[in-house]
Amino acid sequence: MPAKITINPNGSIRVEGDFVITDSEGNAFGLGGRASIGLCRCGHSENKPFCDGSHRKQGFQSLCPARELPPPAPKA
């Protein structure tokens, strides 16, 4: 299954399917065989980039309904 990314209301970014998560140097995180993972978007996780549920304690709120993006600007 290709990767599916879900922006959870007031919570994490959930990634499911066939994916690899790397750091800025291209080194892969060991995901222990997980087929889904939650990524932090509140900034309070003690286990960044992964979600540890801190958004609940911090009262993080963010709704991101799906929408169309404008076409990308032409490259010069």
Biopython code that builds the backbone (N, CA, C, O; Angstrom):
import numpy as np
from Bio.PDB.StructureBuilder import StructureBuilder

atoms = [
    (1, "MET", "N", (0.851, -1.179, 0.000)),
    (1, "MET", "CA", (0.000, 0.000, 0.000)),
    (1, "MET", "C", (0.893, 1.237, 0.000)),
    (1, "MET", "O", (1.827, 1.320, 0.797)),
    (2, "PRO", "N", (0.622, 2.196, -0.876)),
    (2, "PRO", "CA", (1.401, 3.441, -0.854)),
    (2, "PRO", "C", (1.125, 4.200, 0.435)),
    (2, "PRO", "O", (0.126, 3.958, 1.113)),
    (3, "ALA", "N", (2.006, 5.104, 0.756)),
    (3, "ALA", "CA", (1.872, 5.874, 1.995)),
    (3, "ALA", "C", (0.611, 6.734, 1.954)),
    (3, "ALA", "O", (0.252, 7.309, 0.926)),
    (4, "LYS", "N", (-0.043, 6.799, 3.112)),
    (4, "LYS", "CA", (-1.195, 7.677, 3.302)),
    (4, "LYS", "C", (-0.853, 8.564, 4.500)),
    (4, "LYS", "O", (-0.429, 8.066, 5.543)),
    (5, "ILE", "N", (-1.034, 9.856, 4.352)),
    (5, "ILE", "CA", (-0.726, 10.813, 5.416)),
    (5, "ILE", "C", (-2.028, 11.507, 5.813)),
    (5, "ILE", "O", (-2.728, 12.072, 4.973)),
    (6, "THR", "N", (-2.340, 11.452, 7.118)),
    (6, "THR", "CA", (-3.563, 12.051, 7.639)),
    (6, "THR", "C", (-3.196, 13.108, 8.679)),
    (6, "THR", "O", (-2.446, 12.833, 9.615)),
    (7, "ILE", "N", (-3.725, 14.306, 8.510)),
    (7, "ILE", "CA", (-3.537, 15.376, 9.481)),
    (7, "ILE", "C", (-4.685, 15.269, 10.481)),
    (7, "ILE", "O", (-5.817, 15.637, 10.168)),
    (8, "ASN", "N", (-4.402, 14.776, 11.664)),
    (8, "ASN", "CA", (-5.434, 14.584, 12.672)),
    (8, "ASN", "C", (-5.813, 15.913, 13.318)),
    (8, "ASN", "O", (-4.935, 16.716, 13.637)),
    (9, "PRO", "N", (-7.117, 16.157, 13.516)),
    (9, "PRO", "CA", (-7.538, 17.385, 14.182)),
    (9, "PRO", "C", (-6.948, 17.461, 15.590)),
    (9, "PRO", "O", (-7.065, 16.520, 16.375)),
    (10, "ASN", "N", (-6.323, 18.577, 15.894)),
    (10, "ASN", "CA", (-5.760, 18.829, 17.224)),
    (10, "ASN", "C", (-4.758, 17.764, 17.652)),
    (10, "ASN", "O", (-4.583, 17.525, 18.846)),
    (11, "GLY", "N", (-4.100, 17.122, 16.692)),
    (11, "GLY", "CA", (-3.179, 16.045, 17.039)),
    (11, "GLY", "C", (-2.057, 15.866, 16.041)),
    (11, "GLY", "O", (-1.596, 16.817, 15.410)),
    (12, "SER", "N", (-1.637, 14.638, 15.916)),
    (12, "SER", "CA", (-0.450, 14.283, 15.146)),
    (12, "SER", "C", (-0.711, 14.214, 13.648)),
    (12, "SER", "O", (-1.841, 14.348, 13.180)),
    (13, "ILE", "N", (0.364, 14.002, 12.924)),
    (13, "ILE", "CA", (0.317, 13.641, 11.514)),
    (13, "ILE", "C", (0.527, 12.132, 11.482)),
    (13, "ILE", "O", (1.577, 11.644, 11.900)),
    (14, "ARG", "N", (-0.460, 11.393, 10.990)),
    (14, "ARG", "CA", (-0.375, 9.930, 10.952)),
    (14, "ARG", "C", (0.092, 9.503, 9.572)),
    (14, "ARG", "O", (-0.466, 9.916, 8.555)),
    (15, "VAL", "N", (1.135, 8.660, 9.551)),
    (15, "VAL", "CA", (1.684, 8.125, 8.306)),
    (15, "VAL", "C", (1.462, 6.620, 8.334)),
    (15, "VAL", "O", (1.820, 5.950, 9.303)),
    (16, "GLU", "N", (0.869, 6.090, 7.263)),
    (16, "GLU", "CA", (0.572, 4.667, 7.166)),
    (16, "GLU", "C", (1.000, 4.143, 5.803)),
    (16, "GLU", "O", (1.029, 4.890, 4.825)),
    (17, "GLY", "N", (1.331, 2.862, 5.743)),
    (17, "GLY", "CA", (1.639, 2.226, 4.472)),
    (17, "GLY", "C", (3.120, 1.977, 4.303)),
    (17, "GLY", "O", (3.828, 1.687, 5.267)),
    (18, "ASP", "N", (3.585, 2.092, 3.072)),
    (18, "ASP", "CA", (4.983, 1.844, 2.726)),
    (18, "ASP", "C", (5.739, 3.175, 2.739)),
    (18, "ASP", "O", (5.596, 3.975, 1.815)),
    (19, "PHE", "N", (6.541, 3.416, 3.776)),
    (19, "PHE", "CA", (7.241, 4.693, 3.902)),
    (19, "PHE", "C", (8.566, 4.504, 4.631)),
    (19, "PHE", "O", (8.779, 3.504, 5.315)),
    (20, "VAL", "N", (9.446, 5.478, 4.471)),
    (20, "VAL", "CA", (10.712, 5.573, 5.198)),
    (20, "VAL", "C", (10.779, 6.984, 5.737)),
    (20, "VAL", "O", (10.422, 7.932, 5.037)),
    (21, "ILE", "N", (11.233, 7.143, 6.980)),
    (21, "ILE", "CA", (11.429, 8.471, 7.568)),
    (21, "ILE", "C", (12.925, 8.647, 7.771)),
    (21, "ILE", "O", (13.577, 7.815, 8.401)),
    (22, "THR", "N", (13.470, 9.750, 7.228)),
    (22, "THR", "CA", (14.904, 10.015, 7.339)),
    (22, "THR", "C", (15.147, 11.350, 8.020)),
    (22, "THR", "O", (14.272, 12.215, 8.060)),
    (23, "ASP", "N", (16.364, 11.502, 8.561)),
    (23, "ASP", "CA", (16.772, 12.804, 9.078)),
    (23, "ASP", "C", (17.298, 13.642, 7.917)),
    (23, "ASP", "O", (17.278, 13.193, 6.771)),
    (24, "SER", "N", (17.764, 14.840, 8.201)),
    (24, "SER", "CA", (18.219, 15.744, 7.136)),
    (24, "SER", "C", (19.454, 15.243, 6.409)),
    (24, "SER", "O", (19.769, 15.723, 5.320)),
    (25, "GLU", "N", (20.157, 14.282, 6.999)),
    (25, "GLU", "CA", (21.343, 13.699, 6.356)),
    (25, "GLU", "C", (20.994, 12.473, 5.521)),
    (25, "GLU", "O", (21.868, 11.895, 4.876)),
    (26, "GLY", "N", (19.724, 12.072, 5.526)),
    (26, "GLY", "CA", (19.302, 10.906, 4.761)),
    (26, "GLY", "C", (19.375, 9.597, 5.533)),
    (26, "GLY", "O", (19.150, 8.530, 4.962)),
    (27, "ASN", "N", (19.690, 9.663, 6.837)),
    (27, "ASN", "CA", (19.749, 8.457, 7.665)),
    (27, "ASN", "C", (18.336, 8.062, 8.085)),
    (27, "ASN", "O", (17.574, 8.887, 8.588)),
    (28, "ALA", "N", (17.998, 6.790, 7.874)),
    (28, "ALA", "CA", (16.653, 6.310, 8.178)),
    (28, "ALA", "C", (16.487, 6.064, 9.673)),
    (28, "ALA", "O", (17.387, 5.544, 10.333)),
    (29, "PHE", "N", (15.326, 6.443, 10.197)),
    (29, "PHE", "CA", (14.947, 6.092, 11.562)),
    (29, "PHE", "C", (14.564, 4.620, 11.570)),
    (29, "PHE", "O", (13.896, 4.150, 10.649)),
    (30, "GLY", "N", (14.977, 3.890, 12.592)),
    (30, "GLY", "CA", (14.543, 2.507, 12.770)),
    (30, "GLY", "C", (13.148, 2.511, 13.360)),
    (30, "GLY", "O", (12.959, 2.952, 14.493)),
    (31, "LEU", "N", (12.175, 2.031, 12.620)),
    (31, "LEU", "CA", (10.780, 2.101, 13.047)),
    (31, "LEU", "C", (10.283, 0.801, 13.655)),
    (31, "LEU", "O", (9.090, 0.668, 13.925)),
    (32, "GLY", "N", (11.163, -0.153, 13.875)),
    (32, "GLY", "CA", (10.794, -1.384, 14.561)),
    (32, "GLY", "C", (9.693, -2.171, 13.880)),
    (32, "GLY", "O", (8.905, -2.835, 14.552)),
    (33, "GLY", "N", (9.622, -2.110, 12.550)),
    (33, "GLY", "CA", (8.615, -2.866, 11.816)),
    (33, "GLY", "C", (7.235, -2.242, 11.782)),
    (33, "GLY", "O", (6.291, -2.869, 11.302)),
    (34, "ARG", "N", (7.093, -1.021, 12.282)),
    (34, "ARG", "CA", (5.777, -0.368, 12.292)),
    (34, "ARG", "C", (5.309, -0.055, 10.869)),
    (34, "ARG", "O", (6.100, 0.343, 10.014)),
    (35, "ALA", "N", (4.017, -0.242, 10.635)),
    (35, "ALA", "CA", (3.405, 0.105, 9.353)),
    (35, "ALA", "C", (2.655, 1.430, 9.454)),
    (35, "ALA", "O", (2.107, 1.908, 8.461)),
    (36, "SER", "N", (2.627, 2.028, 10.654)),
    (36, "SER", "CA", (2.031, 3.351, 10.841)),
    (36, "SER", "C", (2.754, 4.032, 11.998)),
    (36, "SER", "O", (3.286, 3.378, 12.896)),
    (37, "ILE", "N", (2.759, 5.361, 11.952)),
    (37, "ILE", "CA", (3.466, 6.136, 12.981)),
    (37, "ILE", "C", (2.809, 7.505, 13.074)),
    (37, "ILE", "O", (2.266, 8.002, 12.088)),
    (38, "GLY", "N", (2.855, 8.111, 14.239)),
    (38, "GLY", "CA", (2.362, 9.475, 14.415)),
    (38, "GLY", "C", (3.539, 10.429, 14.529)),
    (38, "GLY", "O", (4.467, 10.188, 15.301)),
    (39, "LEU", "N", (3.502, 11.510, 13.763)),
    (39, "LEU", "CA", (4.544, 12.535, 13.814)),
    (39, "LEU", "C", (4.012, 13.746, 14.565)),
    (39, "LEU", "O", (2.862, 14.145, 14.377)),
    (40, "CYS", "N", (4.847, 14.327, 15.412)),
    (40, "CYS", "CA", (4.469, 15.487, 16.218)),
    (40, "CYS", "C", (4.295, 16.711, 15.327)),
    (40, "CYS", "O", (5.090, 16.951, 14.419)),
    (41, "ARG", "N", (3.247, 17.478, 15.598)),
    (41, "ARG", "CA", (3.128, 18.781, 14.957)),
    (41, "ARG", "C", (2.876, 19.891, 15.950)),
    (41, "ARG", "O", (2.748, 21.053, 15.563)),
    (42, "CYS", "N", (2.800, 19.545, 17.251)),
    (42, "CYS", "CA", (2.583, 20.584, 18.267)),
    (42, "CYS", "C", (3.902, 21.154, 18.789)),
    (42, "CYS", "O", (3.929, 22.257, 19.336)),
    (43, "GLY", "N", (5.002, 20.402, 18.619)),
    (43, "GLY", "CA", (6.303, 20.865, 19.082)),
    (43, "GLY", "C", (6.644, 20.504, 20.511)),
    (43, "GLY", "O", (7.725, 20.856, 20.983)),
    (44, "HIS", "N", (5.754, 19.807, 21.224)),
    (44, "HIS", "CA", (5.976, 19.516, 22.637)),
    (44, "HIS", "C", (6.422, 18.086, 22.917)),
    (44, "HIS", "O", (6.721, 17.762, 24.067)),
    (45, "SER", "N", (6.477, 17.225, 21.917)),
    (45, "SER", "CA", (6.850, 15.824, 22.143)),
    (45, "SER", "C", (8.269, 15.718, 22.685)),
    (45, "SER", "O", (9.162, 16.451, 22.259)),
    (46, "GLU", "N", (8.468, 14.808, 23.619)),
    (46, "GLU", "CA", (9.807, 14.499, 24.131)),
    (46, "GLU", "C", (10.498, 13.478, 23.235)),
    (46, "GLU", "O", (11.651, 13.126, 23.481)),
    (47, "ASN", "N", (9.814, 13.001, 22.205)),
    (47, "ASN", "CA", (10.339, 11.961, 21.320)),
    (47, "ASN", "C", (10.278, 12.424, 19.866)),
    (47, "ASN", "O", (9.970, 11.631, 18.977)),
    (48, "LYS", "N", (10.572, 13.710, 19.615)),
    (48, "LYS", "CA", (10.507, 14.258, 18.257)),
    (48, "LYS", "C", (11.376, 13.452, 17.305)),
    (48, "LYS", "O", (12.458, 13.022, 17.705)),
    (49, "PRO", "N", (10.964, 13.233, 16.094)),
    (49, "PRO", "CA", (9.811, 13.818, 15.423)),
    (49, "PRO", "C", (8.513, 13.059, 15.671)),
    (49, "PRO", "O", (7.492, 13.371, 15.059)),
    (50, "PHE", "N", (8.538, 12.070, 16.559)),
    (50, "PHE", "CA", (7.378, 11.224, 16.780)),
    (50, "PHE", "C", (6.464, 11.796, 17.856)),
    (50, "PHE", "O", (6.925, 12.451, 18.791)),
    (51, "CYS", "N", (5.179, 11.546, 17.719)),
    (51, "CYS", "CA", (4.178, 12.025, 18.669)),
    (51, "CYS", "C", (4.202, 11.167, 19.926)),
    (51, "CYS", "O", (4.261, 9.940, 19.846)),
    (52, "ASP", "N", (4.156, 11.815, 21.088)),
    (52, "ASP", "CA", (4.055, 11.085, 22.354)),
    (52, "ASP", "C", (2.782, 11.460, 23.115)),
    (52, "ASP", "O", (2.643, 11.125, 24.291)),
    (53, "GLY", "N", (1.852, 12.154, 22.451)),
    (53, "GLY", "CA", (0.587, 12.539, 23.080)),
    (53, "GLY", "C", (0.645, 13.851, 23.840)),
    (53, "GLY", "O", (-0.347, 14.242, 24.455)),
    (54, "SER", "N", (1.783, 14.546, 23.818)),
    (54, "SER", "CA", (1.921, 15.808, 24.555)),
    (54, "SER", "C", (0.914, 16.865, 24.122)),
    (54, "SER", "O", (0.579, 17.755, 24.904)),
    (55, "HIS", "N", (0.429, 16.779, 22.886)),
    (55, "HIS", "CA", (-0.535, 17.782, 22.403)),
    (55, "HIS", "C", (-1.778, 17.827, 23.278)),
    (55, "HIS", "O", (-2.396, 18.882, 23.418)),
    (56, "ARG", "N", (-2.155, 16.690, 23.872)),
    (56, "ARG", "CA", (-3.338, 16.662, 24.744)),
    (56, "ARG", "C", (-3.112, 17.489, 26.005)),
    (56, "ARG", "O", (-3.981, 18.256, 26.422)),
    (57, "LYS", "N", (-1.931, 17.324, 26.611)),
    (57, "LYS", "CA", (-1.617, 18.062, 27.851)),
    (57, "LYS", "C", (-1.453, 19.559, 27.589)),
    (57, "LYS", "O", (-1.754, 20.381, 28.454)),
    (58, "GLN", "N", (-0.981, 19.906, 26.409)),
    (58, "GLN", "CA", (-0.702, 21.304, 26.081)),
    (58, "GLN", "C", (-1.915, 22.039, 25.512)),
    (58, "GLN", "O", (-1.876, 23.257, 25.337)),
    (59, "GLY", "N", (-2.987, 21.306, 25.225)),
    (59, "GLY", "CA", (-4.171, 21.946, 24.653)),
    (59, "GLY", "C", (-3.979, 22.378, 23.212)),
    (59, "GLY", "O", (-4.619, 23.326, 22.757)),
    (60, "PHE", "N", (-3.105, 21.693, 22.489)),
    (60, "PHE", "CA", (-2.836, 22.026, 21.087)),
    (60, "PHE", "C", (-4.125, 21.955, 20.278)),
    (60, "PHE", "O", (-4.882, 20.990, 20.388)),
    (61, "GLN", "N", (-4.370, 22.972, 19.472)),
    (61, "GLN", "CA", (-5.535, 22.997, 18.610)),
    (61, "GLN", "C", (-5.132, 23.432, 17.218)),
    (61, "GLN", "O", (-4.482, 24.461, 17.034)),
    (62, "SER", "N", (-5.525, 22.635, 16.244)),
    (62, "SER", "CA", (-5.277, 22.985, 14.854)),
    (62, "SER", "C", (-6.134, 22.097, 13.969)),
    (62, "SER", "O", (-6.015, 20.873, 14.000)),
    (63, "LEU", "N", (-6.987, 22.714, 13.192)),
    (63, "LEU", "CA", (-7.802, 21.991, 12.225)),
    (63, "LEU", "C", (-7.284, 22.322, 10.835)),
    (63, "LEU", "O", (-7.054, 23.488, 10.514)),
    (64, "CYS", "N", (-7.104, 21.313, 10.024)),
    (64, "CYS", "CA", (-6.569, 21.502, 8.671)),
    (64, "CYS", "C", (-7.444, 20.764, 7.668)),
    (64, "CYS", "O", (-7.082, 19.672, 7.229)),
    (65, "PRO", "N", (-8.599, 21.339, 7.291)),
    (65, "PRO", "CA", (-9.437, 20.665, 6.305)),
    (65, "PRO", "C", (-8.738, 20.629, 4.944)),
    (65, "PRO", "O", (-7.949, 21.513, 4.611)),
    (66, "ALA", "N", (-9.043, 19.599, 4.176)),
    (66, "ALA", "CA", (-8.457, 19.460, 2.838)),
    (66, "ALA", "C", (-8.880, 20.629, 1.956)),
    (66, "ALA", "O", (-9.988, 21.152, 2.078)),
    (67, "ARG", "N", (-7.985, 21.021, 1.076)),
    (67, "ARG", "CA", (-8.264, 22.135, 0.157)),
    (67, "ARG", "C", (-7.357, 21.989, -1.056)),
    (67, "ARG", "O", (-6.392, 21.225, -1.040)),
    (68, "GLU", "N", (-7.675, 22.721, -2.088)),
    (68, "GLU", "CA", (-6.853, 22.747, -3.298)),
    (68, "GLU", "C", (-5.740, 23.785, -3.121)),
    (68, "GLU", "O", (-5.983, 24.901, -2.660)),
    (69, "LEU", "N", (-4.542, 23.404, -3.489)),
    (69, "LEU", "CA", (-3.432, 24.370, -3.499)),
    (69, "LEU", "C", (-3.347, 25.022, -4.872)),
    (69, "LEU", "O", (-3.704, 24.392, -5.868)),
    (70, "PRO", "N", (-2.888, 26.256, -4.951)),
    (70, "PRO", "CA", (-2.685, 26.866, -6.252)),
    (70, "PRO", "C", (-1.537, 26.178, -6.976)),
    (70, "PRO", "O", (-0.697, 25.549, -6.333)),
    (71, "PRO", "N", (-1.484, 26.285, -8.297)),
    (71, "PRO", "CA", (-0.364, 25.691, -9.018)),
    (71, "PRO", "C", (0.951, 26.317, -8.555)),
    (71, "PRO", "O", (0.978, 27.476, -8.141)),
    (72, "PRO", "N", (2.035, 25.551, -8.625)),
    (72, "PRO", "CA", (3.326, 26.108, -8.227)),
    (72, "PRO", "C", (3.750, 27.234, -9.174)),
    (72, "PRO", "O", (3.404, 27.238, -10.356)),
    (73, "ALA", "N", (4.499, 28.177, -8.629)),
    (73, "ALA", "CA", (5.024, 29.272, -9.437)),
    (73, "ALA", "C", (6.038, 28.724, -10.420)),
    (73, "ALA", "O", (6.799, 27.818, -10.082)),
    (74, "PRO", "N", (6.061, 29.258, -11.629)),
    (74, "PRO", "CA", (7.053, 28.799, -12.608)),
    (74, "PRO", "C", (8.475, 29.076, -12.117)),
    (74, "PRO", "O", (8.726, 30.084, -11.456)),
    (75, "LYS", "N", (9.382, 28.192, -12.439)),
    (75, "LYS", "CA", (10.779, 28.394, -12.074)),
    (75, "LYS", "C", (11.440, 29.335, -13.054)),
    (75, "LYS", "O", (11.219, 29.257, -14.263)),
    (76, "ALA", "N", (12.248, 30.219, -12.522)),
    (76, "ALA", "CA", (12.913, 31.224, -13.373)),
    (76, "ALA", "C", (13.995, 30.607, -14.205)),
    (76, "ALA", "O", (14.655, 31.304, -14.976)),
]
sb = StructureBuilder()
sb.init_structure("model")
sb.init_model(0)
sb.init_chain("A")
sb.init_seg("    ")
for serial, (resi, resn, name, xyz) in enumerate(atoms, 1):
    if name == "N":
        sb.init_residue(resn, " ", resi, " ")
    sb.init_atom(name, np.array(xyz, "f"), 0.0, 1.0, " ", f" {name:<3s}", serial, name[0])
structure = sb.get_structure()
